[in-house]
Amino acid sequence: MKKPVIFGIIGVVILIALIGGCNSYNGLVASDVEVQNKWSQVETQYQRRSDLIPNLVSTVKGAAKFEQGTLTAVVEARAKASQIKVDPSQLTPENIAKYQQAQGQVGQALSRLMVLTENYPELKATQQFSDLSVALEGTENRIATSRKDFNDAVKGYNTSIRSFPSNIWAKMFGFKEKSGFVAEVGAEKAPTVAF
């Protein structure tokens, strides 16, 4: 009579462990999918910015006898950035850094373009340039928000795979830590703008 009780207790313990394991696994999958979704949002916002650049360059070219080097730098930075893709399953620090560096070069080129437009009041007065500038500013804000949301999702995911008992299931099923965006070197210093 004692054997059935012992087997019953062992069976209940195994059943509880399996149910807990399934819940942990499903939670990890949900966190992983959330990170991938947030990464897609980041890419979408960078793509939006990339799509605006040709219109901005065309408007600037048409409205001013502009410094060709600046326009070329914007176009080249956009081309390089559009070649770098990161698979959501490969969100390593190195891949994120490459992606961030390419997008940072686009941002720097656009910043130089916007600073140089200050020398062309007739350009700033055109409605198309004004609309594009507003759209670009809004896109930059969306990029910042998307990056923050992505980092929050990565934080939640990484917390899940490191917390007990989920960490046991994470190791068992191969869930690995993911990287988020970090501030670029020198980002703590305000940029100097000289005319």
N, C-alpha and C positions, 0 to 999 in steps of 0.2 A: 504494500500500500504506500510505502514511502517513495518507491521509484516513480510512480505516476505523478506524485506531487512534485518531485524534483524535476522530472522531465517537463511538467507543466510550467514550472517557474522558469526553467531554462528557455522554454519555448516563448514565454511572454517577454523575457529579456531580449531574446533574438528579434522578436516581432517589433518591440519598441525601438531597438537599434536600427532595424531596417526602415521603419517609418521615419525615424529621425534622420537617417541617411538620405532617404528620398527627398525629404523636405530641404535638407541642406543642399543637396545636389540641384534641386529645382531653383532654390534661391541663388545659387552660384550662376546657373545658366541665365536666370533673369538679370542678374547684375552684369554679366558679360554682354548680353544683348543690349542692355542700356548703354554700356560704354560704346559699343559699336554704333548705336543710334546717335549718340552725342558726337562721335567722330564724324559721322555722315553730315551732321549739322555744321560742324566746323568746315568741312570740305565744301559744303554748299555755299557758305558765306564767302569763303575765299574765291570760289568760282564766280560768285556774283561780282566781286571786286574785279576779277580778271575780265569778266564780260564788259564791265564799264570802261575799262582802260582804252580799247580802240576808239570808242566814241569820244572820250576825253582828248585823246591824242589828235583825232581828226578835227575836233573843235578848236583846239589850240593852234594846230597848223594853219587852219583856215582864217583865224582871227588875228594872228600876229606873225611877224617875221621872227620866229622864235629860235632860241639856241638849239640847233639840231642835235647836239650831243646829249642834252637832257631828254629829248624825245626818244632818241635811240636807246638810252639807258633804261627808260621806262618799258619800252617794247621788248628789249632783251631780257630784262628782269622778269617780265610777265612770261615770256617764252620758257625761260629756265624753270620758273616755279610751276608751270603747267606740266612739265615733264616729270616732276617728282610726285609719286603717288605712294601712299602708305596703306598697306593692307591692314584692316582693323584687327586681324589676328596677330599682327606683327608690330604691336605698339611698344617697341623697345626704346630706350633712351636715345640710342643712336639714330633710329629712323625718325623719331619725333624731332630731334635736333636738326637733321638734314632738311626736313620739311619746314621747320620753323625758320631756319637760316634762309632758305629760298624765298619764303613769304616775307621775311624781314627785308630782303633786298628789294622786293617790290614796294614795300612800304617806304623805304628810304628814297627810292627813285620817285615815287609819287610825292613825297614831302618836298623834294627838291623842285619838282615841277610846280607844285602849288606856291612855293616861296618865290620862284622866278616869275610867276604870273602877276605878282604885285607890280612889276615894271610895265604892265600892259593894262591900263585902266579901261581901254575899249574892250578888252577881252572879258574883264570882270563884269562889264555892263551887259554882255549878251545873255539873253535868257537861257539859251542852251547850255552855256558854260555854267551859269548859276545853278541850273537844274542838276547838271552832272556833279557839280561840287557838293550840293546838298545830298544827292544820292550816294556819293562816295563817302561823305561824312557819316551818313546813316549806316552804310555798309561796314565801315570801320567799327562803329558801335556794336553792330550785330556780331562782328567777328570777336570782339572782346567778350560779349555775353556768351557766345557759343563756346569759346575757349574756357570760360569760367564753368559753364555747365558741364563741359567735357571733363575738366579737372575734378569737379564734384562727383561725377559718375565714377571716375577712376578711383577716387578716394574711397567711395562706398564699396566698390568691387574689391580693392586691395584690403580694406578692413575685413570684408567677408572672408577672403581666402586666408587671412592670418588669424581669425578668431576661432576659438575652440567652441564646438567640435567641428565646425565647417572646415578648418584647416586639414583635418584628417581626410575628409572627402575630397578636398581640393587637390591634395597631393596624390590621392588614389586615382583621380580622374584627369590629372594633368593640367589643372588650372594654374596659370602662372601670373605673377605680378605684372601689371601694366604700368606704363609711364604716362605722365601728363605733360602739359606745357610748363616750362619754367621761364622765368624772366631772362631776357637776353643780357649778355655781359654789357655792363655800362648803362642798363636801363634805369638805374637809380639816379642817374645824372640828367638834368634837364638839357635838351639839345640847344645849341646856340644857333641862332639865325642871324646871318649877316647879309646885308644888301650891298 
